[in-house]
Amino acid sequence: MICPVQGKRGDPPALERDDLGCIEIPGDLEVVLDAAWQAARDVPGFLLEDEARFLGMIAACVRCEGAIVEIGSFKGKSTIILATVARHYGLGPVVSIDPHNFNSAELKEHRTSTDASSYEEFQRNLLNAGVLTSVEVHRAYSSKIASTWNRPIRFLWIDGDHSYPGARADFDGFSPYITPYGVVAFHDALHEFAGPLRVFVEDVLRSDRFGAAGFVRSIAWSQFRPEDGGHYRKQRGDLEQIAGRVVPYLSDERPLRGVEKILYKLNRSRVPRRLMSSKQMASLLGEQA
């Protein structure tokens, strides 16, 4: 079900129980996404424009209670996207969790010394984008924050440690707090990292606690539907059949070479991952297979 409304600043309207499953498409969404991308475009990072716009779309359109939580912020590219959207629609501060010490394997080239940090540049980028006061910053490992976390989450954006133990710990630590009709998304699920895709396939696509699911570029996402996720079993199952073929190439977390890398890329190419429009996303979330 699509629920278009006129975009404006301020708190979203109160939600009736029967409206929780619908997607609210603000009338000014494209303008807000354009502004968010302009603010974030030149910030160093690994987020493509299609991915950035999709994150903003999820933040703006999914109607349920809770915080927007980002695990892994680097220098603030996705943080700025989310915070720009959240500020405009009155969704509260974005929770940013990152030790900013280049601790994960995918950022090791940035760790030029034992005290190397992205924190000052991260803060400067938020300030330049005008969203510093719209972000609740936790300069800490996600495991530390998860140990005391007790707030509902409407959008869980996992872009931290991409190893399987790291991605699994982030999912296990925060996913119990996702509210019904909230969304979880993993970055770099279609890059050569074992964690995001394996957790997505094993713990999301195979679970009837989740509903519609998909990929946008290298983002894997799904809506939390604990009451009626079984209605989406076929849609998730079809996606699992395709994405699951990629997992064995990543399971031992070693660099791919030669024929193995060619086969990995061939199987990855079969995963549908184009950017959806907000109406297409709303249609998918409203379907019951």
Short mmCIF file of the C-alpha atoms (twelve columns), coordinates in Angstrom:
data_MODEL
# 
_entry.id   MODEL 
# 
loop_
_atom_site.group_PDB 
_atom_site.id 
_atom_site.type_symbol 
_atom_site.label_atom_id 
_atom_site.label_alt_id 
_atom_site.label_comp_id 
_atom_site.label_asym_id 
_atom_site.label_seq_id 
_atom_site.Cartn_x 
_atom_site.Cartn_y 
_atom_site.Cartn_z 
_atom_site.pdbx_PDB_model_num 
ATOM 1   C CA . MET A 1   0.000  0.000   0.000   1 
ATOM 2   C CA . ILE A 2   1.339  3.445   -0.926  1 
ATOM 3   C CA . CYS A 3   0.496  6.404   1.264   1 
ATOM 4   C CA . PRO A 4   1.607  9.635   -0.481  1 
ATOM 5   C CA . VAL A 5   1.711  12.766  1.652   1 
ATOM 6   C CA . GLN A 6   2.888  16.304  1.224   1 
ATOM 7   C CA . GLY A 7   6.483  16.638  2.382   1 
ATOM 8   C CA . LYS A 8   7.131  19.132  5.145   1 
ATOM 9   C CA . ARG A 9   9.302  19.655  8.147   1 
ATOM 10  C CA . GLY A 10  8.192  18.422  11.533  1 
ATOM 11  C CA . ASP A 11  7.131  15.200  13.114  1 
ATOM 12  C CA . PRO A 12  5.462  12.532  10.952  1 
ATOM 13  C CA . PRO A 13  1.753  12.039  11.610  1 
ATOM 14  C CA . ALA A 14  0.705  9.663   14.367  1 
ATOM 15  C CA . LEU A 15  0.436  6.088   13.121  1 
ATOM 16  C CA . GLU A 16  -2.672 3.993   13.356  1 
ATOM 17  C CA . ARG A 17  -2.126 0.253   13.772  1 
ATOM 18  C CA . ASP A 18  -3.514 -0.528  10.315  1 
ATOM 19  C CA . ASP A 19  -1.153 1.994   8.690   1 
ATOM 20  C CA . LEU A 20  2.101  0.540   10.009  1 
ATOM 21  C CA . GLY A 21  2.730  -1.589  6.950   1 
ATOM 22  C CA . CYS A 22  2.350  1.179   4.418   1 
ATOM 23  C CA . ILE A 23  5.098  3.219   2.865   1 
ATOM 24  C CA . GLU A 24  4.687  6.952   3.129   1 
ATOM 25  C CA . ILE A 25  6.172  8.762   0.122   1 
ATOM 26  C CA . PRO A 26  6.708  12.441  0.945   1 
ATOM 27  C CA . GLY A 27  5.804  14.788  -1.885  1 
ATOM 28  C CA . ASP A 28  9.218  16.467  -1.777  1 
ATOM 29  C CA . LEU A 29  11.267 13.260  -1.464  1 
ATOM 30  C CA . GLU A 30  13.282 13.653  -4.679  1 
ATOM 31  C CA . VAL A 31  14.201 17.232  -3.792  1 
ATOM 32  C CA . VAL A 32  15.378 16.133  -0.344  1 
ATOM 33  C CA . LEU A 33  17.390 13.231  -1.774  1 
ATOM 34  C CA . ASP A 34  19.019 15.590  -4.278  1 
ATOM 35  C CA . ALA A 35  20.011 17.938  -1.465  1 
ATOM 36  C CA . ALA A 36  21.328 15.082  0.662   1 
ATOM 37  C CA . TRP A 37  23.492 13.777  -2.175  1 
ATOM 38  C CA . GLN A 38  24.837 17.244  -2.914  1 
ATOM 39  C CA . ALA A 39  25.874 17.534  0.731   1 
ATOM 40  C CA . ALA A 40  27.542 14.109  0.802   1 
ATOM 41  C CA . ARG A 41  28.864 13.676  -2.734  1 
ATOM 42  C CA . ASP A 42  32.399 14.969  -2.154  1 
ATOM 43  C CA . VAL A 43  32.902 13.268  1.208   1 
ATOM 44  C CA . PRO A 44  35.402 10.388  0.915   1 
ATOM 45  C CA . GLY A 45  33.737 7.016   1.151   1 
ATOM 46  C CA . PHE A 46  32.529 3.929   -0.666  1 
ATOM 47  C CA . LEU A 47  28.849 4.733   -1.138  1 
ATOM 48  C CA . LEU A 48  27.541 5.079   -4.701  1 
ATOM 49  C CA . GLU A 49  24.876 7.629   -5.562  1 
ATOM 50  C CA . ASP A 50  22.206 4.969   -6.157  1 
ATOM 51  C CA . GLU A 51  23.027 3.441   -2.781  1 
ATOM 52  C CA . ALA A 52  22.924 6.829   -1.068  1 
ATOM 53  C CA . ARG A 53  19.540 7.648   -2.553  1 
ATOM 54  C CA . PHE A 54  18.196 4.260   -1.499  1 
ATOM 55  C CA . LEU A 55  19.317 4.817   2.103   1 
ATOM 56  C CA . GLY A 56  17.594 8.191   2.104   1 
ATOM 57  C CA . MET A 57  14.454 6.646   0.623   1 
ATOM 58  C CA . ILE A 58  14.297 4.006   3.351   1 
ATOM 59  C CA . ALA A 59  14.852 6.587   6.077   1 
ATOM 60  C CA . ALA A 60  12.137 8.864   4.717   1 
ATOM 61  C CA . CYS A 61  9.488  6.357   3.681   1 
ATOM 62  C CA . VAL A 62  9.388  3.489   6.169   1 
ATOM 63  C CA . ARG A 63  6.710  4.256   8.754   1 
ATOM 64  C CA . CYS A 64  7.436  2.809   12.173  1 
ATOM 65  C CA . GLU A 65  8.842  3.935   15.479  1 
ATOM 66  C CA . GLY A 66  12.492 3.886   16.475  1 
ATOM 67  C CA . ALA A 67  15.930 5.285   15.742  1 
ATOM 68  C CA . ILE A 68  18.016 5.230   12.588  1 
ATOM 69  C CA . VAL A 69  21.188 3.374   13.589  1 
ATOM 70  C CA . GLU A 70  24.355 3.373   11.498  1 
ATOM 71  C CA . ILE A 71  27.147 0.937   12.323  1 
ATOM 72  C CA . GLY A 72  30.307 2.091   10.560  1 
ATOM 73  C CA . SER A 73  30.496 5.748   9.581   1 
ATOM 74  C CA . PHE A 74  34.062 6.205   8.258   1 
ATOM 75  C CA . LYS A 75  34.182 9.873   7.203   1 
ATOM 76  C CA . GLY A 76  30.442 10.480  7.225   1 
ATOM 77  C CA . LYS A 77  29.161 9.967   3.687   1 
ATOM 78  C CA . SER A 78  26.161 7.808   4.562   1 
ATOM 79  C CA . THR A 79  25.776 9.616   7.890   1 
ATOM 80  C CA . ILE A 80  25.182 12.881  6.044   1 
ATOM 81  C CA . ILE A 81  22.617 11.276  3.736   1 
ATOM 82  C CA . LEU A 82  20.664 9.806   6.631   1 
ATOM 83  C CA . ALA A 83  20.949 12.865  8.858   1 
ATOM 84  C CA . THR A 84  19.883 15.273  6.105   1 
ATOM 85  C CA . VAL A 85  16.751 13.221  5.486   1 
ATOM 86  C CA . ALA A 86  16.058 12.648  9.196   1 
ATOM 87  C CA . ARG A 87  16.423 16.342  10.020  1 
ATOM 88  C CA . HIS A 88  14.108 17.406  7.208   1 
ATOM 89  C CA . TYR A 89  11.327 15.013  8.208   1 
ATOM 90  C CA . GLY A 90  11.764 15.340  11.972  1 
ATOM 91  C CA . LEU A 91  12.865 11.746  12.547  1 
ATOM 92  C CA . GLY A 92  15.293 12.475  15.370  1 
ATOM 93  C CA . PRO A 93  19.091 12.203  15.395  1 
ATOM 94  C CA . VAL A 94  20.879 9.471   13.481  1 
ATOM 95  C CA . VAL A 95  22.823 7.180   15.816  1 
ATOM 96  C CA . SER A 96  26.364 6.825   14.440  1 
ATOM 97  C CA . ILE A 97  28.566 4.055   15.862  1 
ATOM 98  C CA . ASP A 98  32.229 3.823   14.860  1 
ATOM 99  C CA . PRO A 99  35.543 3.736   16.787  1 
ATOM 100 C CA . HIS A 100 37.084 5.721   13.912  1 
ATOM 101 C CA . ASN A 101 40.379 3.857   14.161  1 
ATOM 102 C CA . PHE A 102 40.345 1.972   10.821  1 
ATOM 103 C CA . ASN A 103 40.097 -1.286  12.765  1 
ATOM 104 C CA . SER A 104 38.445 -3.418  10.082  1 
ATOM 105 C CA . ALA A 105 40.342 -5.226  7.354   1 
ATOM 106 C CA . GLU A 106 38.702 -3.253  4.551   1 
ATOM 107 C CA . LEU A 107 40.089 0.005   5.997   1 
ATOM 108 C CA . LYS A 108 43.573 -1.212  6.940   1 
ATOM 109 C CA . GLU A 109 45.260 0.826   4.200   1 
ATOM 110 C CA . HIS A 110 44.058 3.982   5.974   1 
ATOM 111 C CA . ARG A 111 45.684 2.972   9.252   1 
ATOM 112 C CA . THR A 112 49.055 4.649   8.702   1 
ATOM 113 C CA . SER A 113 49.906 4.755   12.402  1 
ATOM 114 C CA . THR A 114 48.654 3.216   15.638  1 
ATOM 115 C CA . ASP A 115 46.746 6.391   16.493  1 
ATOM 116 C CA . ALA A 116 45.351 7.066   12.997  1 
ATOM 117 C CA . SER A 117 41.726 8.217   13.141  1 
ATOM 118 C CA . SER A 118 38.935 9.418   10.869  1 
ATOM 119 C CA . TYR A 119 37.110 11.112  13.730  1 
ATOM 120 C CA . GLU A 120 38.160 14.735  13.216  1 
ATOM 121 C CA . GLU A 121 37.460 14.575  9.475   1 
ATOM 122 C CA . PHE A 122 34.144 12.858  10.207  1 
ATOM 123 C CA . GLN A 123 33.081 15.678  12.519  1 
ATOM 124 C CA . ARG A 124 34.279 18.324  10.094  1 
ATOM 125 C CA . ASN A 125 32.286 16.776  7.260   1 
ATOM 126 C CA . LEU A 126 29.130 16.685  9.379   1 
ATOM 127 C CA . LEU A 127 29.658 20.317  10.349  1 
ATOM 128 C CA . ASN A 128 30.181 21.391  6.733   1 
ATOM 129 C CA . ALA A 129 26.990 19.566  5.732   1 
ATOM 130 C CA . GLY A 130 25.033 21.268  8.500   1 
ATOM 131 C CA . VAL A 131 24.030 18.046  10.265  1 
ATOM 132 C CA . LEU A 132 26.418 17.848  13.219  1 
ATOM 133 C CA . THR A 133 23.602 18.462  15.697  1 
ATOM 134 C CA . SER A 134 21.426 15.869  13.922  1 
ATOM 135 C CA . VAL A 135 23.784 12.979  14.716  1 
ATOM 136 C CA . GLU A 136 24.201 11.134  18.012  1 
ATOM 137 C CA . VAL A 137 27.844 10.118  17.810  1 
ATOM 138 C CA . HIS A 138 29.223 7.075   19.604  1 
ATOM 139 C CA . ARG A 139 32.992 6.823   19.132  1 
ATOM 140 C CA . ALA A 140 33.144 3.193   20.199  1 
ATOM 141 C CA . TYR A 141 33.057 -0.371  18.939  1 
ATOM 142 C CA . SER A 142 29.570 -1.555  18.068  1 
ATOM 143 C CA . SER A 143 29.904 -4.472  20.504  1 
ATOM 144 C CA . LYS A 144 30.258 -2.013  23.385  1 
ATOM 145 C CA . ILE A 145 27.167 -0.035  22.367  1 
ATOM 146 C CA . ALA A 146 25.185 -3.234  21.734  1 
ATOM 147 C CA . SER A 147 25.874 -4.469  25.268  1 
ATOM 148 C CA . THR A 148 23.696 -1.697  26.745  1 
ATOM 149 C CA . TRP A 149 21.398 -0.873  23.837  1 
ATOM 150 C CA . ASN A 150 17.680 -0.929  24.677  1 
ATOM 151 C CA . ARG A 151 15.977 1.415   22.199  1 
ATOM 152 C CA . PRO A 152 13.707 0.499   19.272  1 
ATOM 153 C CA . ILE A 153 15.244 0.762   15.794  1 
ATOM 154 C CA . ARG A 154 13.367 1.691   12.622  1 
ATOM 155 C CA . PHE A 155 16.337 1.408   10.259  1 
ATOM 156 C CA . LEU A 156 19.479 -0.603  11.021  1 
ATOM 157 C CA . TRP A 157 22.292 0.203   8.578   1 
ATOM 158 C CA . ILE A 158 25.213 -2.228  9.006   1 
ATOM 159 C CA . ASP A 159 28.447 -1.073  7.371   1 
ATOM 160 C CA . GLY A 160 31.087 -1.944  9.949   1 
ATOM 161 C CA . ASP A 161 33.329 -4.987  10.251  1 
ATOM 162 C CA . HIS A 162 32.693 -6.998  7.075   1 
ATOM 163 C CA . SER A 163 34.124 -10.285 8.349   1 
ATOM 164 C CA . TYR A 164 31.563 -12.975 9.107   1 
ATOM 165 C CA . PRO A 165 32.059 -12.766 12.900  1 
ATOM 166 C CA . GLY A 166 31.871 -8.962  12.726  1 
ATOM 167 C CA . ALA A 167 28.739 -8.748  10.586  1 
ATOM 168 C CA . ARG A 168 27.070 -11.497 12.574  1 
ATOM 169 C CA . ALA A 169 27.833 -9.748  15.876  1 
ATOM 170 C CA . ASP A 170 26.365 -6.477  14.600  1 
ATOM 171 C CA . PHE A 171 23.230 -8.220  13.375  1 
ATOM 172 C CA . ASP A 172 22.799 -10.260 16.555  1 
ATOM 173 C CA . GLY A 173 23.511 -7.277  18.781  1 
ATOM 174 C CA . PHE A 174 21.052 -4.805  17.252  1 
ATOM 175 C CA . SER A 175 18.463 -6.689  15.165  1 
ATOM 176 C CA . PRO A 176 16.393 -7.735  18.232  1 
ATOM 177 C CA . TYR A 177 15.473 -4.056  18.579  1 
ATOM 178 C CA . ILE A 178 14.170 -3.545  15.036  1 
ATOM 179 C CA . THR A 179 10.497 -2.653  15.270  1 
ATOM 180 C CA . PRO A 180 7.894  -4.381  13.064  1 
ATOM 181 C CA . TYR A 181 8.028  -2.911  9.543   1 
ATOM 182 C CA . GLY A 182 11.497 -1.528  10.187  1 
ATOM 183 C CA . VAL A 183 14.343 -2.284  7.789   1 
ATOM 184 C CA . VAL A 184 17.808 -3.814  8.079   1 
ATOM 185 C CA . ALA A 185 20.412 -3.198  5.368   1 
ATOM 186 C CA . PHE A 186 23.988 -4.399  4.862   1 
ATOM 187 C CA . HIS A 187 26.586 -2.586  2.777   1 
ATOM 188 C CA . ASP A 188 29.127 -4.360  0.551   1 
ATOM 189 C CA . ALA A 189 27.080 -7.549  0.420   1 
ATOM 190 C CA . LEU A 190 28.120 -8.011  -3.219  1 
ATOM 191 C CA . HIS A 191 31.784 -7.236  -2.709  1 
ATOM 192 C CA . GLU A 192 34.441 -9.752  -1.724  1 
ATOM 193 C CA . PHE A 193 33.647 -9.815  1.994   1 
ATOM 194 C CA . ALA A 194 32.302 -12.896 3.726   1 
ATOM 195 C CA . GLY A 195 30.156 -11.313 6.409   1 
ATOM 196 C CA . PRO A 196 27.378 -9.138  4.969   1 
ATOM 197 C CA . LEU A 197 26.126 -11.534 2.297   1 
ATOM 198 C CA . ARG A 198 26.360 -14.677 4.408   1 
ATOM 199 C CA . VAL A 199 24.454 -13.105 7.312   1 
ATOM 200 C CA . PHE A 200 21.865 -11.734 4.894   1 
ATOM 201 C CA . VAL A 201 21.300 -15.113 3.233   1 
ATOM 202 C CA . GLU A 202 21.390 -17.273 6.360   1 
ATOM 203 C CA . ASP A 203 19.681 -15.027 8.899   1 
ATOM 204 C CA . VAL A 204 17.385 -12.843 6.813   1 
ATOM 205 C CA . LEU A 205 16.404 -14.546 3.553   1 
ATOM 206 C CA . ARG A 206 15.849 -17.879 5.306   1 
ATOM 207 C CA . SER A 207 13.781 -16.389 8.119   1 
ATOM 208 C CA . ASP A 208 10.013 -15.948 8.098   1 
ATOM 209 C CA . ARG A 209 10.493 -13.060 10.517  1 
ATOM 210 C CA . PHE A 210 11.462 -10.960 7.499   1 
ATOM 211 C CA . GLY A 211 9.333  -9.864  4.578   1 
ATOM 212 C CA . ALA A 212 10.298 -8.410  1.227   1 
ATOM 213 C CA . ALA A 213 14.020 -8.290  0.492   1 
ATOM 214 C CA . GLY A 214 16.366 -7.202  -2.257  1 
ATOM 215 C CA . PHE A 215 19.617 -5.650  -3.394  1 
ATOM 216 C CA . VAL A 216 20.464 -2.153  -4.563  1 
ATOM 217 C CA . ARG A 217 23.956 -2.176  -6.035  1 
ATOM 218 C CA . SER A 218 25.913 -3.686  -3.131  1 
ATOM 219 C CA . ILE A 219 23.285 -3.058  -0.443  1 
ATOM 220 C CA . ALA A 220 21.269 -6.051  0.787   1 
ATOM 221 C CA . TRP A 221 18.062 -5.103  2.585   1 
ATOM 222 C CA . SER A 222 14.880 -6.523  4.047   1 
ATOM 223 C CA . GLN A 223 11.846 -5.392  6.008   1 
ATOM 224 C CA . PHE A 224 11.217 -6.920  9.432   1 
ATOM 225 C CA . ARG A 225 7.761  -8.569  9.372   1 
ATOM 226 C CA . PRO A 226 7.584  -10.910 12.386  1 
ATOM 227 C CA . GLU A 227 3.823  -11.419 12.127  1 
ATOM 228 C CA . ASP A 228 3.416  -12.063 8.397   1 
ATOM 229 C CA . GLY A 229 6.900  -12.651 6.978   1 
ATOM 230 C CA . GLY A 230 5.849  -16.086 5.801   1 
ATOM 231 C CA . HIS A 231 3.732  -14.424 3.111   1 
ATOM 232 C CA . TYR A 232 6.987  -13.286 1.487   1 
ATOM 233 C CA . ARG A 233 8.689  -16.692 1.637   1 
ATOM 234 C CA . LYS A 234 8.664  -17.223 -2.114  1 
ATOM 235 C CA . GLN A 235 10.090 -13.797 -2.895  1 
ATOM 236 C CA . ARG A 236 12.882 -14.291 -0.363  1 
ATOM 237 C CA . GLY A 237 13.414 -17.873 -1.468  1 
ATOM 238 C CA . ASP A 238 13.820 -16.896 -5.105  1 
ATOM 239 C CA . LEU A 239 16.383 -14.299 -4.073  1 
ATOM 240 C CA . GLU A 240 18.178 -16.794 -1.843  1 
ATOM 241 C CA . GLN A 241 18.513 -19.215 -4.755  1 
ATOM 242 C CA . ILE A 242 20.431 -16.563 -6.686  1 
ATOM 243 C CA . ALA A 243 22.407 -14.820 -3.934  1 
ATOM 244 C CA . GLY A 244 23.160 -18.061 -2.115  1 
ATOM 245 C CA . ARG A 245 25.300 -19.222 -5.044  1 
ATOM 246 C CA . VAL A 246 27.750 -16.416 -4.277  1 
ATOM 247 C CA . VAL A 247 28.263 -17.285 -0.594  1 
ATOM 248 C CA . PRO A 248 30.538 -20.369 -1.026  1 
ATOM 249 C CA . TYR A 249 33.153 -18.261 -2.804  1 
ATOM 250 C CA . LEU A 250 33.428 -15.986 0.249   1 
ATOM 251 C CA . SER A 251 33.092 -18.455 3.102   1 
ATOM 252 C CA . ASP A 252 36.790 -18.846 3.947   1 
ATOM 253 C CA . GLU A 253 37.502 -15.081 3.783   1 
ATOM 254 C CA . ARG A 254 40.539 -15.305 1.506   1 
ATOM 255 C CA . PRO A 255 41.287 -13.298 -1.660  1 
ATOM 256 C CA . LEU A 256 39.737 -14.735 -4.826  1 
ATOM 257 C CA . ARG A 257 41.966 -15.399 -7.806  1 
ATOM 258 C CA . GLY A 258 41.870 -16.980 -11.239 1 
ATOM 259 C CA . VAL A 259 38.930 -19.156 -12.229 1 
ATOM 260 C CA . GLU A 260 37.428 -18.888 -8.756  1 
ATOM 261 C CA . LYS A 261 37.195 -15.120 -9.067  1 
ATOM 262 C CA . ILE A 262 35.656 -15.397 -12.541 1 
ATOM 263 C CA . LEU A 263 32.996 -17.789 -11.226 1 
ATOM 264 C CA . TYR A 264 32.312 -15.496 -8.272  1 
ATOM 265 C CA . LYS A 265 31.762 -12.543 -10.601 1 
ATOM 266 C CA . LEU A 266 29.579 -14.626 -12.912 1 
ATOM 267 C CA . ASN A 267 27.292 -15.697 -10.073 1 
ATOM 268 C CA . ARG A 268 27.258 -12.197 -8.594  1 
ATOM 269 C CA . SER A 269 26.201 -10.743 -11.944 1 
ATOM 270 C CA . ARG A 270 22.961 -12.738 -11.745 1 
ATOM 271 C CA . VAL A 271 21.828 -10.982 -8.582  1 
ATOM 272 C CA . PRO A 272 19.243 -8.263  -9.420  1 
ATOM 273 C CA . ARG A 273 20.454 -4.993  -7.906  1 
ATOM 274 C CA . ARG A 274 19.078 -1.965  -9.717  1 
ATOM 275 C CA . LEU A 275 17.877 1.086   -7.829  1 
ATOM 276 C CA . MET A 276 14.123 1.050   -7.280  1 
ATOM 277 C CA . SER A 277 11.895 4.086   -7.322  1 
ATOM 278 C CA . SER A 278 10.009 4.835   -4.113  1 
ATOM 279 C CA . LYS A 279 6.789  3.595   -5.748  1 
ATOM 280 C CA . GLN A 280 8.464  0.342   -6.810  1 
ATOM 281 C CA . MET A 281 9.720  -0.178  -3.274  1 
ATOM 282 C CA . ALA A 282 6.268  0.518   -1.862  1 
ATOM 283 C CA . SER A 283 4.745  -1.965  -4.310  1 
ATOM 284 C CA . LEU A 284 7.232  -4.671  -3.346  1 
ATOM 285 C CA . LEU A 285 6.693  -4.156  0.375   1 
ATOM 286 C CA . GLY A 286 2.948  -4.291  -0.168  1 
ATOM 287 C CA . GLU A 287 2.969  -7.576  -2.058  1 
ATOM 288 C CA . GLN A 288 2.234  -10.838 -0.332  1 
ATOM 289 C CA . ALA A 289 3.505  -13.779 -2.301  1 
# 
